[in-house]
């Protein structure tokens, strides 16, 4: 099926259900899959796509479909699954049940949307790296995070497959790890917060919002600081939205014919962009590194470029080395401890690949280069931060008439 056909089917499906997809939008092939471009120039403040609430893929939608497919006896188990297990399994069944007549009517209700999602071959999150590509990240936080995610997702898949097998052995054979991984990656790279469908719309809430999928609204790639609006039209006054409620995406910049159109995913470091979305940004100002301190269990600190956020790390190390009123010696010991920790991390971090790598695809090599550049810049800024604290300790000593000679 051609890109134009896929997009037209998605457009027709949205329109038939009260949604909208701009007629000038086209899909264009790129090395990592496809991007959305406009065939004609677009004026500022153009609404690109609108998704009815009724087409959103939520935890409740997935439970309803899966309980119909797997039988009412599966409901207690489904209620223990995570949102990722539920929504990913629901997406998987659109590939397993290729003939709608083999399932109850309307159960796999998002086929035009699922057909528009990127193929497994075009996905570039670390769980889709080759073994050689992933090995090049060894020594970085991202390497460990990838192994952790693989273990977690495989355990979830095994639980889901067991439930499917209890209902239908043939379905279970089709419910492969690769199929589940693809669906879970689509969810991780395209999810919106469920609070967008609430009466009092918000991007934050006291508890973590559930992930949801909004067909069409999730089709654009990311550009940092791109001026966009997610516009909610909530029909009704009660907690349950009425018919006609929609979530739309409006782009505020004009676009020339042939230009790619972008959404804005928010400020995210390259570690999150690579792990969840499969791309990176050069010189990403939102880059961070997560630090753990020996002797302090269960706590992590996130430090950004220019040693942004380093104060919490420093105070924790200082507390470990000194008392409630630290002396100049405590400052010097803490500065040395911080410097040793940072140098150890710098020694472990992998080297950026050469321009051409036989064991890496070009786009993966670019992700590694961008990621390592950010990690090194942050760690080097932490060294400067440690040096400034050492200078402060020396100043404290001099004020007490003590001259300290550092070796």
Secondary structure, 3 states (H helix, E strand, C coil): CCHHHHHHHHHHHHHHCCCEECCCEEEEEECCEEEEEECCCECCCEEEEEEEHHHCECHHHHHHHHHHHHCHHHHHHHCCCCHHHHHHHHHHHHHHCCCHHHCCCCCCCCHHHHHCCCCHHHCCCHHHCCHHHHHCCCCCHHHHHHHHHHHHHHHHHHHHHHHHHHHCHHHHHHCCHHHHHHHHHHHHHHCEEHHHHCCCCCCCCCCCCCEEECCCCCCCEECCCCCEEEEEECCCCCCCCCCCCEEEEEECCCECCCCECEECCCCCCHHHHHHHHCCCCCCCCCCEEEECCCCCCCCCEEEEHHHECHHHHHHHHHHHHCCCCCCHHHHHHHHHHHHHHHHHHHHHCCCCCCCCCCCCCHHHHHHHHHHHHHHHHHHHHHHHHHHHHHHHHHHHHHHCCCCCCCC
